[in-house]
C-alpha cells in the first residue's frame, strides 16, 4: 500500500482522527448554574473524502477499512463523487464485517455510480453480484449501481 494510495490515505485519516480526538475538543461556556460548571464538549473535525478511480481502488479501500474494523469499531468510509465500471468477471465487493460506506454529495449532480460492463452471456454464466453483504450492520448510502447481470446485491441468509 503506497503512501499516495486511497487505502493508505483512508488509514492515515482514520488514525489522525483517532489520535487528534482530544486535541480538537473545545470547551464551551457553563450551563448557567451557580457553580459555573463547564459546558458540554464539542468535537470539531473535518474528514476528506476518498477518491475512487476504479473498481480495484474501491475494493482496496473497503478491505483496508474492514481490516481496521476488525479492531472493534465500525469504519465509516466517505467517498468523493465518482463514476467507475466493474467488469462482470471481477470479484464482487464483499462487506463481511460491520462498515458504513457513504457517497459525499455536497452539490447538485454529485453521485457515486458503479456500472457493471462486459459480455452478458459471460455474466449470466458467472452469476456474480456487484456486492455481497455477509455481515449485520453493513451500510451503503448514496450509491447508484447499474448494469449488473448477476444481481446487484446479495444479502447472505445469516444477515439479520
N, C-alpha and C positions, 0 to 999 in steps of 0.2 A: 504494500500500500504506500504509494509515493506521497510526499509532503503536499502535493497540489491536488491529489485525487479528492473527489467529493466525499468518499468514505472517510478519508483522513480528516478533512475539514469538519465533517459531522462529529467525529470522535473528539477532535480538538475543541470545537464549540461546546459540546456537552461537558467536557472536562473543565473548560473555563467557567461555564455557568455554575458548575458544582463548586469549584474552588473559590469563585468570587461570591458565593452565596451570602456570606455575612459582610463582605466588603462593599456590597452595593445596597445595603439596607439603611434607610434614613428614618430617624425617629421624628414623629410628628408631635404637635403640641399635646398638652394634657387633656383629660376628659372633662375639665371644668370643675372637678371636685375640689374640696378644700385642701386635700393633701397634695395637689399638684402632681398627681401620679402621671407617669409618662403615657403617651397615647399609643395607639397601635403601630406596629412596624409595617412599613410599606417597602416592598422589594421592587427595585427598578432594574430591568434588564432588557436588552434587545438581542434578538437572535436572527442572524441572517438565514435566508432560505438557502437550500442546497440546489445547485444547478444540475439538472439531469439532461444528458445529451444522447443517451442510448438506453436500450433495454438492459444491457450489461451493467451500465452505471447504476441504474435503478436497483437492480438485484444486488449489486455490491454494497450500496448504501444501506439497503434494508438488512442484509446479512450482518454488516458491521453494527447496526443498531440492535439487532437481535442478540448479538454477542454481548453487548453492554447490558441488555435487558436481562440476560442470564444472571446478572449480579443482584437481581431482586427488584428492579424498577421497570416500569413500562416506558420504553423510549417513545418520544414524540418527534417525528421527522416532519419538518416543514419544507416543502418542495417549492422552488421557484416555478412559475408557469413554464410549461414545456409541451412539445408535440414530438412524440417518438413512434417508431414502429417496432413491432415484435414479430419475427418470423414464426410461422406456425410450428416449425420444428425446434424452436428454442424452448428451454425449460421454463415452466411456469414460475411465478413469484410465489414462494412458499412462506406464508405467515404462520409459522409453527410455534410462536411464543406471543405473549402479550405485546402489542405495539399499536401506535397511533400514527398513521401516515396521512398527512394533510397537504392539500394544494393551497398555496398562499395566493389569494385573489384580492389584490388591492385596487385594481382598476376594472372598469367595464371591459370585457373581452379577455381578461386573464383566464386561462384554463390550463388544465393538465390533461393531455389527450394521449392515449395509447391506442394505436391502430395495429391490429393484427393483420399481417400480409403473408402471402405465399400461395402455393398451389392448393386449391380447395380439396382435391382428391387426397393429397398427402395429409392435409389437416384432418379430414374425416377418418383416415386410417390411423393417425396418431392419437386422435381424440384427446389432446391435451388442452386444458383450460388455460386462460391467462393467469389466473390467481387461484391458489389452493389455500383455504383457511382451515387450519387444523388446530386452532387454539381459541379458547374463550377470550374475550376482551381484546380482540384484534379489530381495529377500526380503519376504514378507508373513508376519507372525506374529500369531496370536490373533484373526483376523478371521472373522466369520460373514457369508457372502454368500448371500442368498436371493432367490427370485422372478425370477431372470434368465431371460428367454425367448430371448435371443440368445446365450446362453452366459455363464458366469461369468468364465472366464479363457481368453484365447487367448495361447499362447506362440508367438512367431514362429519360423520354421524356423531362422533363423541363431543362435538362442539354444541354448547347449550344455546 
